[in-house]
Amino acid sequence: MATPAMLTGHHAVVTGAGRGIGAAIAAQLAAHGATLTLMGRNADVLHATAKTLPDSARAQVVTCDVTDEASVSAAFESARAGLGPISILVNNAGQAESASFAKTTLDQWQRMLAVNLTGTFLCTQAALPDVQASGRGRIVNIASTAGQRGYAYVSAYVAAKHGVIGLTRSLALELAARGVTVNAVCPGYTETDIVRESIDRIVARTGRSEEEARAELVKGNPQGRLITPDEVANAVVWLCSDGASSITGQAISVSGGEVM
């Protein structure tokens, strides 16, 4: 069970921490005592998020392009130089673009793999020595229900998120005997900028109203609603707790029953 201050003494890195799910994860990790490095491409957005954290939180901002190996290496060196060894990594940075498969360009395909899958690979490799040395490390990859099923018109994104879940399972087996757990959290459609952009695209392409476009996205959720960022963050915090020490290699759907 998640309890206040249960993550005191742990340095958590959250990528894509500036807004949406990443910002919610950062806030909840801080509320449970973790020291935080907020990573992302936009320093101003990250600093704005850092200002919303509890006054007691120890946090720093480090800019990083997760698709660039040199940027990732430098960012993680800055993270540990500022706040010490990393024991928790949350790979949240992600991006979604839509197109029919026939119209998906190689550039678009490579962008989706770079941000969603290669970024997870690079950041995990950069954090891994610290995470292993901690003796109870946690790696949580924010995947998607798109990694558990298929969706039309986002084939590149779906392929990347399936890859994230495969990486999660493989790495969990490699690290199980070292006290490190590796899990994926798979949100359904969540109230974030990415989903708002999806709604805008549906409106622009189909002429539907915003309400009709939103209804199209939530119809796959048996609860008939969008997920909130805090609901995703709750799952992440639990996976980082001692109470989840036996949970590894799992892809946990936070989707109102969309995936069972």
Residue, then its C-alpha position, 0 to 999 in steps of 0.5 A: m500500500a502506498t504511504p506518505a514518505m515511503l520513497t524517501g531516500h530514492h532518486a527518481v527520474v521521470t522523462g516527459a515530466g513537463r505536463g500530462i501524465g509525466a507531471a502527475i507522476a512527478a507530483q505523486l512521487a514527490a508527495h511520497g518522499a522521492t527526490l526528483t529529476l524532471m526531464g524533457r525537451n522544454a526547460d520552461v515547461l519543466h520549471a513550471t511543473a517543478k514549481t507545482l511540487p510540494d515545498s518540501a520536494r527536492a527536485q531539479v530540471v534537466t533538459c533531454d532529447v530521449t531520441d539522442e544518445a549523447s543528450v541522454s548520456a549528458a542528462f543522466e550524468s547531470a541528474r546523478a551529479g545533482l541529486g545522487p544515484i538513481s534508483i527509480l526510472v519512469n520512462n514516460a516521454g512519448q509521442a503519437e502521430s496518426a496516418s493510415f498505414a498506406k500513407t505512413t512515411l518512413d520518417q513518421w515510422q522512425r519518429m514513432l520508434a525513436v521517441n516511444l521505443t528507442g528513447t526507453f532503451l537509451c534512458t534505461q541503459a543510462a540509468l541501469p548501473d545506478v538502478q542495479a546498484s540500489g538493490r531495490g531499483r524500479i523501472v516503470n515504462i509508460a506504454s499504452t493500451a496500444g501496446q496490448r491491442g491494435y488501433a487503426y491509423v496509428s500503426a507506427y505508434v502501436a508497433a512502438k508501444h508493443g515494443v516497449i512491452g516486449l522490452t519490459r518483459s525481457l529486461a524484467l527477466e534479466l534483472a529479477a535476481r538483482g532486486v530490480t523490478v521492470n513493469a509497464v503501465c498501459p493507459g487507455y485514452t487519457e485526458t492529456d494534450i496528446v488526446r486533445e490533439s487527437i480530438d482536434r484532428i477528428v473534428a478537422r477531418t470529419g466535421r464532427s463536434e468536439e463532443e462527438a469526437r470525444a465520444e468516439l475515443v471513449k466508446g472503447n472504455p466500459q466506464g465511458r470516460l477518459i482516464t485521468p493522469d492521476e489514475v496512471a500516476n497512482a499505478v506508477v507509485w504503487l509499482c515503485s513501492d516495497g509492496a510491489s516487490s514481487i510484481t515484475g514483467q507486467a503490463i498493467s492496463v489503466s483503462g476502465g476495463e478496455v483491456m482485460 
